[in-house]
């Protein structure tokens, strides 16, 4: 019996060491991938936060997630713009999508234009400053995802599963209502359609969030561990962020519980129209202020009583 237990114990130890060694290899590969994604930016131009957020003290923080439709030599525009605020004390997240055609000031150019043009004009810095001005909040970190790179990431994962709320055709694909299994090309087409959707950009933003969620869920499966090298290589080529590897690790450690309590905020009004022959979405000021107050309270910048007073 002792011999049997010794053999079992040594076997478990051997497997454990092998897994641990592989885990260290993945850790180092992840660090290398994040280093290739890292794009430092100058945040001294922002007047929304006097000092940098302290993630060691678990202060609330905000992210700007941008899906960039970059094709060939085209620098691309941000077809998907999502602001995410995280409050670790409340263990909650708030997410709001800004429609790409939203009419606003492009900070740094002194012009009024579609909000998704900010990235094309001035990269992440101008996009961040423009969204900060729009919501009157600080944005601590940005993440851009090349939408063309979606298909490579999805294919590396072996495809993703989503649930479509409607049947439609786009990009040579016919999508049924219900559960869909999508490869990379199909996932990209699914995430791009907007004209057949009665909700326009808001509907497309929802489908793009579906794809992102599906990628995260598929990536979390134990079976994808063997694909880690390919996944990290694909992420390294298609994602850019000002987050460092150490900051990612600290955020994962200090803010992870917040992901279990997520609320999505939306603009409910329909303010679309033409100006000088160009179609824009004019977000009603009361709606913009309402969302701004919600985000500012969540970040601890504003007291909740100020939100109630603003809505009266």
Kinemage of the C-alpha trace (Angstrom):
@kinemage 1
@onewidth
@group {chain A} dominant
@subgroup {mainchain}
@vectorlist {calphas} color= white
{ca unk a 1} P 0.000 0.000 0.000
{ca unk a 2} L 2.826 2.400 0.913
{ca unk a 3} L 4.455 1.665 -2.434
{ca unk a 4} L 1.194 2.337 -4.274
{ca unk a 5} L 0.711 5.631 -2.405
{ca unk a 6} L 4.327 6.594 -3.146
{ca unk a 7} L 3.849 5.903 -6.869
{ca unk a 8} L 0.569 7.891 -6.910
{ca unk a 9} L 2.190 10.713 -4.966
{ca unk a 10} L 5.162 10.876 -7.328
{ca unk a 11} L 2.825 10.785 -10.326
{ca unk a 12} L 0.753 13.666 -8.976
{ca unk a 13} L 3.920 15.611 -8.174
{ca unk a 14} L 5.277 14.996 -11.673
{ca unk a 15} L 2.021 16.155 -13.301
{ca unk a 16} L 1.900 19.138 -10.946
{ca unk a 17} L 5.432 20.173 -11.825
{ca unk a 18} L 4.681 19.755 -15.519
{ca unk a 19} L 1.553 21.916 -15.249
{ca unk a 20} L 3.460 24.428 -13.152
{ca unk a 21} L 6.245 24.555 -15.702
{ca unk a 22} L 3.763 25.009 -18.514
{ca unk a 23} L 1.992 27.671 -16.463
{ca unk a 24} L 5.273 29.567 -16.110
{ca unk a 25} L 5.843 29.239 -19.853
{ca unk a 26} L 2.347 30.653 -20.528
{ca unk a 27} L 3.010 33.448 -18.035
{ca unk a 28} L 6.203 34.450 -19.845
{ca unk a 29} L 4.502 34.152 -23.239
{ca unk a 30} L 1.676 36.348 -21.990
{ca unk a 31} L 4.156 38.912 -20.730
{ca unk a 32} L 5.828 38.967 -24.133
{ca unk a 33} L 2.477 39.341 -25.920
{ca unk a 34} L 1.408 42.228 -23.674
{ca unk a 35} L 4.744 43.926 -24.276
{ca unk a 36} L 4.063 43.798 -28.011
{ca unk a 37} L 0.579 45.283 -27.446
{ca unk a 38} L 1.840 48.083 -25.222
{ca unk a 39} L 1.417 51.560 -26.667
{ca unk a 40} L 2.288 54.283 -24.154
{ca unk a 41} L 0.482 57.586 -24.624
{ca unk a 42} L 0.834 61.101 -23.253
{ca unk a 43} L -1.964 61.692 -20.733
{ca unk a 44} L -0.701 65.099 -19.582
{ca unk a 45} L -3.182 66.719 -21.969
{ca unk a 46} L -6.149 65.458 -19.940
{ca unk a 47} L -7.608 67.765 -17.301
{ca unk a 48} L -10.069 65.195 -15.927
{ca unk a 49} L -7.696 63.610 -13.389
{ca unk a 50} L -4.981 65.539 -11.523
{ca unk a 51} L -3.042 62.424 -10.531
{ca unk a 52} L -2.929 58.951 -12.031
{ca unk a 53} L -5.368 56.371 -10.667
{ca unk a 54} L -3.906 54.211 -7.863
{ca unk a 55} L -4.733 50.602 -8.711
{ca unk a 56} L -2.801 49.347 -5.664
{ca unk a 57} L -5.328 51.220 -3.480
{ca unk a 58} L -8.172 49.844 -5.617
{ca unk a 59} L -9.496 53.228 -6.696
{ca unk a 60} L -12.340 53.195 -9.258
{ca unk a 61} L -11.013 53.366 -12.802
{ca unk a 62} L -12.247 53.751 -16.371
{ca unk a 63} L -11.388 52.125 -19.695
{ca unk a 64} L -12.033 53.098 -23.293
{ca unk a 65} L -12.502 50.059 -25.537
{ca unk a 66} L -12.362 50.786 -29.266
{ca unk a 67} L -12.998 48.453 -32.172
{ca unk a 68} L -11.025 49.851 -35.105
{ca unk a 69} L -12.114 48.945 -38.626
{ca unk a 70} L -8.645 49.087 -40.145
{ca unk a 71} L -8.264 47.775 -43.663
{ca unk a 72} L -4.992 47.797 -45.586
{ca unk a 73} L -3.124 51.103 -45.256
{ca unk a 74} L -6.247 52.856 -43.916
{ca unk a 75} L -5.636 54.072 -40.345
{ca unk a 76} L -9.229 53.207 -39.521
{ca unk a 77} L -12.083 54.663 -37.546
{ca unk a 78} L -13.541 53.432 -34.301
{ca unk a 79} L -16.772 51.695 -35.295
{ca unk a 80} L -17.150 50.471 -31.723
{ca unk a 81} L -16.628 52.824 -28.774
{ca unk a 82} L -17.341 51.445 -25.296
{ca unk a 83} L -16.644 53.159 -21.977
{ca unk a 84} L -16.250 50.819 -19.000
{ca unk a 85} L -16.064 52.049 -15.406
{ca unk a 86} L -15.071 49.684 -12.597
{ca unk a 87} L -15.759 50.225 -8.893
{ca unk a 88} L -14.068 47.502 -6.785
{ca unk a 89} L -15.685 48.622 -3.522
{ca unk a 90} L -19.152 48.136 -5.015
{ca unk a 91} L -17.840 45.130 -7.001
{ca unk a 92} L -19.562 46.467 -10.101
{ca unk a 93} L -18.968 47.550 -13.695
{ca unk a 94} L -20.883 49.957 -15.898
{ca unk a 95} L -20.643 49.869 -19.683
{ca unk a 96} L -21.950 52.339 -22.238
{ca unk a 97} L -21.604 52.254 -26.022
{ca unk a 98} L -21.294 55.548 -27.883
{ca unk a 99} L -22.791 55.348 -31.396
{ca unk a 100} L -20.093 55.989 -33.996
{ca unk a 101} L -22.013 58.835 -35.698
{ca unk a 102} L -22.488 60.842 -32.484
{ca unk a 103} L -22.025 64.563 -33.157
{ca unk a 104} L -19.557 66.110 -30.730
{ca unk a 105} L -16.460 68.274 -30.392
{ca unk a 106} L -13.250 66.633 -31.582
{ca unk a 107} L -10.836 67.746 -28.877
{ca unk a 108} L -7.512 68.841 -30.324
{ca unk a 109} L -8.988 69.971 -33.642
{ca unk a 110} L -11.556 72.478 -32.449
{ca unk a 111} L -14.191 71.091 -34.812
{ca unk a 112} L -17.555 69.342 -34.477
{ca unk a 113} L -17.749 65.958 -36.183
{ca unk a 114} L -18.674 62.304 -35.779
{ca unk a 115} L -17.039 60.944 -32.639
{ca unk a 116} L -15.492 58.001 -34.476
{ca unk a 117} L -13.401 60.416 -36.582
{ca unk a 118} L -11.320 61.373 -33.535
{ca unk a 119} L -9.219 58.203 -33.748
{ca unk a 120} L -8.632 58.668 -37.489
{ca unk a 121} L -7.519 62.277 -36.912
{ca unk a 122} L -5.307 61.795 -33.849
{ca unk a 123} L -5.096 58.175 -32.749
{ca unk a 124} L -5.844 56.974 -29.198
{ca unk a 125} L -4.906 60.313 -27.567
{ca unk a 126} L -7.453 62.339 -29.528
{ca unk a 127} L -10.103 59.641 -29.164
{ca unk a 128} L -9.573 59.504 -25.383
{ca unk a 129} L -9.628 63.286 -24.977
{ca unk a 130} L -12.781 63.537 -27.086
{ca unk a 131} L -14.659 60.862 -25.113
{ca unk a 132} L -13.440 62.333 -21.808
{ca unk a 133} L -14.876 65.689 -22.868
{ca unk a 134} L -18.140 64.090 -24.010
{ca unk a 135} L -18.795 62.373 -20.653
{ca unk a 136} L -16.774 64.702 -18.400
{ca unk a 137} L -14.890 61.769 -16.846
{ca unk a 138} L -11.243 60.650 -16.770
{ca unk a 139} L -10.286 57.634 -18.873
{ca unk a 140} L -7.324 55.793 -17.388
{ca unk a 141} L -6.659 53.086 -19.951
{ca unk a 142} L -7.522 52.329 -23.553
{ca unk a 143} L -7.688 49.092 -25.520
{ca unk a 144} L -8.056 48.995 -29.304
{ca unk a 145} L -8.965 45.855 -31.203
{ca unk a 146} L -8.477 45.616 -34.954
{ca unk a 147} L -11.849 44.367 -36.200
{ca unk a 148} L -10.133 42.683 -39.159
{ca unk a 149} L -8.121 40.745 -36.581
{ca unk a 150} L -11.339 39.368 -35.096
{ca unk a 151} L -11.482 36.658 -37.718
{ca unk a 152} L -7.939 35.467 -36.964
{ca unk a 153} L -8.603 35.356 -33.209
{ca unk a 154} L -11.917 33.529 -33.716
{ca unk a 155} L -10.347 30.981 -36.072
{ca unk a 156} L -7.484 30.315 -33.646
{ca unk a 157} L -10.099 29.526 -30.989
{ca unk a 158} L -11.887 27.143 -33.352
{ca unk a 159} L -14.936 29.381 -33.776
{ca unk a 160} L -17.405 30.986 -31.374
{ca unk a 161} L -21.059 30.561 -30.455
{ca unk a 162} L -23.523 33.478 -30.274
{ca unk a 163} L -27.285 33.875 -30.061
{ca unk a 164} L -28.803 36.106 -32.738
{ca unk a 165} L -32.023 37.974 -31.931
{ca unk a 166} L -32.963 38.279 -35.602
{ca unk a 167} L -32.420 36.687 -39.007
{ca unk a 168} L -30.489 38.734 -41.558
{ca unk a 169} L -28.072 38.513 -44.469
{ca unk a 170} L -24.781 40.358 -44.741
{ca unk a 171} L -21.404 39.958 -46.394
{ca unk a 172} L -22.472 36.838 -48.291
{ca unk a 173} L -23.762 35.111 -45.140
{ca unk a 174} L -27.335 34.243 -44.112
{ca unk a 175} L -27.701 34.389 -40.329
{ca unk a 176} L -30.692 32.647 -38.723
{ca unk a 177} L -32.332 33.680 -35.490
{ca unk a 178} L -31.079 31.662 -32.513
{ca unk a 179} L -27.779 29.956 -31.685
{ca unk a 180} L -25.083 30.355 -34.336
{ca unk a 181} L -21.658 28.738 -34.659
{ca unk a 182} L -19.373 31.185 -36.433
{ca unk a 183} L -15.910 30.975 -37.915
{ca unk a 184} L -13.731 34.072 -38.254
{ca unk a 185} L -15.118 35.434 -41.532
{ca unk a 186} L -18.718 34.848 -40.443
{ca unk a 187} L -18.092 36.449 -37.038
{ca unk a 188} L -16.688 39.560 -38.732
{ca unk a 189} L -19.708 39.823 -41.038
{ca unk a 190} L -22.087 39.220 -38.108
{ca unk a 191} L -20.464 42.047 -36.154
{ca unk a 192} L -20.540 44.589 -39.013
{ca unk a 193} L -24.170 44.661 -40.163
{ca unk a 194} L -26.206 47.695 -39.089
{ca unk a 195} L -28.531 48.877 -41.898
{ca unk a 196} L -30.933 45.924 -41.589
{ca unk a 197} L -31.013 46.290 -37.816
{ca unk a 198} L -33.918 48.449 -36.564
{ca unk a 199} L -31.598 49.679 -33.778
{ca unk a 200} L -28.829 50.684 -36.194
{ca unk a 201} L -25.479 51.262 -34.487
{ca unk a 202} L -26.837 50.199 -31.091
{ca unk a 203} L -27.777 46.797 -32.520
{ca unk a 204} L -24.396 46.411 -34.184
{ca unk a 205} L -22.638 47.378 -30.963
{ca unk a 206} L -24.575 44.627 -29.171
{ca unk a 207} L -23.468 42.041 -31.737
{ca unk a 208} L -19.857 43.173 -31.450
{ca unk a 209} L -20.078 42.833 -27.666
{ca unk a 210} L -21.485 39.325 -28.234
{ca unk a 211} L -18.441 38.375 -30.275
{ca unk a 212} L -16.070 39.818 -27.654
{ca unk a 213} L -17.909 37.954 -24.870
{ca unk a 214} L -17.829 34.732 -26.907
{ca unk a 215} L -14.075 35.113 -27.488
{ca unk a 216} L -13.506 35.603 -23.758
{ca unk a 217} L -15.669 32.595 -22.839
{ca unk a 218} L -14.037 30.356 -25.434
{ca unk a 219} L -10.598 31.550 -24.385
{ca unk a 220} L -11.358 30.637 -20.777
{ca unk a 221} L -12.012 26.980 -21.634
{ca unk a 222} L -9.362 24.540 -20.437
{ca unk a 223} L -9.229 23.022 -23.930
{ca unk a 224} L -7.788 26.268 -25.316
{ca unk a 225} L -4.631 26.017 -23.196
{ca unk a 226} L -2.922 24.056 -25.971
{ca unk a 227} L -3.709 26.970 -28.344
{ca unk a 228} L -2.203 29.570 -26.006
{ca unk a 229} L 0.782 30.390 -28.227
{ca unk a 230} L -1.399 31.013 -31.288
{ca unk a 231} L -3.948 33.011 -29.251
{ca unk a 232} L -1.297 35.231 -27.679
{ca unk a 233} L 0.387 35.749 -31.040
{ca unk a 234} L -2.937 36.814 -32.585
{ca unk a 235} L -3.727 39.165 -29.693
{ca unk a 236} L -0.263 40.680 -29.928
{ca unk a 237} L -0.834 41.535 -33.598
{ca unk a 238} L -4.387 42.868 -33.275
{ca unk a 239} L -4.634 44.581 -29.871
{ca unk a 240} L -3.014 47.783 -28.602
{ca unk a 241} L -3.216 49.225 -25.078
{ca unk a 242} L -1.413 51.592 -22.720
{ca unk a 243} L -1.737 48.930 -19.995
{ca unk a 244} L 1.527 47.342 -18.939
{ca unk a 245} L 1.788 43.669 -18.009
{ca unk a 246} L 2.184 44.537 -14.314
{ca unk a 247} L -0.898 46.764 -14.420
{ca unk a 248} L -2.906 43.975 -16.054
{ca unk a 249} L -1.888 41.561 -13.328
{ca unk a 250} L -2.767 44.054 -10.559
{ca unk a 251} L -6.148 44.859 -12.119
{ca unk a 252} L -6.897 41.152 -12.431
{ca unk a 253} L -6.032 40.704 -8.761
{ca unk a 254} L -7.699 43.827 -7.335
{ca unk a 255} L -10.730 44.315 -9.567
{ca unk a 256} L -11.724 40.809 -10.740
{ca unk a 257} L -14.917 40.514 -8.637
{ca unk a 258} L -16.449 43.546 -10.364
{ca unk a 259} L -17.041 41.596 -13.587
{ca unk a 260} L -19.818 39.570 -11.909
{ca unk a 261} L -22.050 42.656 -11.541
{ca unk a 262} L -22.216 44.476 -14.857
{ca unk a 263} L -24.764 47.100 -15.933
{ca unk a 264} L -25.179 48.390 -19.484
{ca unk a 265} L -26.215 52.017 -19.962
{ca unk a 266} L -27.739 53.215 -23.242
{ca unk a 267} L -28.936 56.346 -24.958
{ca unk a 268} L -32.664 55.858 -25.413
{ca unk a 269} L -33.483 58.848 -27.629
{ca unk a 270} L -33.375 58.981 -31.417
{ca unk a 271} L -31.694 62.233 -32.380
{ca unk a 272} L -30.527 61.357 -35.880
{ca unk a 273} L -30.548 63.946 -38.659
{ca unk a 274} L -28.563 65.686 -41.365
{ca unk a 275} L -26.307 68.709 -41.026
{ca unk a 276} L -24.698 70.190 -44.136
{ca unk a 277} L -25.824 67.093 -46.017
{ca unk a 278} L -24.117 64.646 -43.616
{ca unk a 279} L -26.032 62.317 -41.286
{ca unk a 280} L -25.198 62.525 -37.581
{ca unk a 281} L -26.619 61.223 -34.338
{ca unk a 282} L -27.460 64.161 -32.079
{ca unk a 283} L -27.582 62.784 -28.536
{ca unk a 284} L -30.105 64.813 -26.480
{ca unk a 285} L -28.254 66.817 -23.827
{ca unk a 286} L -30.399 65.453 -20.995
{ca unk a 287} L -29.466 61.890 -21.981
{ca unk a 288} L -25.775 62.709 -22.221
{ca unk a 289} L -25.884 64.399 -18.806
{ca unk a 290} L -27.757 61.456 -17.271
{ca unk a 291} L -25.153 58.925 -18.445
{ca unk a 292} L -22.327 61.287 -17.466
{ca unk a 293} L -23.703 61.590 -13.918
{ca unk a 294} L -24.091 57.809 -13.625
{ca unk a 295} L -20.462 57.263 -14.639
{ca unk a 296} L -19.151 60.063 -12.418
{ca unk a 297} L -20.943 58.617 -9.384
{ca unk a 298} L -19.597 55.159 -10.167
{ca unk a 299} L -16.068 56.583 -10.319
{ca unk a 300} L -16.538 58.391 -6.997
{ca unk a 301} L -16.188 61.817 -8.626
{ca unk a 302} L -19.739 62.894 -7.872
{ca unk a 303} L -22.196 62.162 -5.077
{ca unk a 304} L -25.353 60.224 -5.956
{ca unk a 305} L -27.487 63.054 -4.547
{ca unk a 306} L -26.133 65.276 -7.328
{ca unk a 307} L -27.504 62.809 -9.873
{ca unk a 308} L -30.949 62.891 -8.256
{ca unk a 309} L -30.907 66.719 -8.210
{ca unk a 310} L -29.826 66.822 -11.864
{ca unk a 311} L -32.719 64.591 -12.923
{ca unk a 312} L -35.407 66.625 -11.101
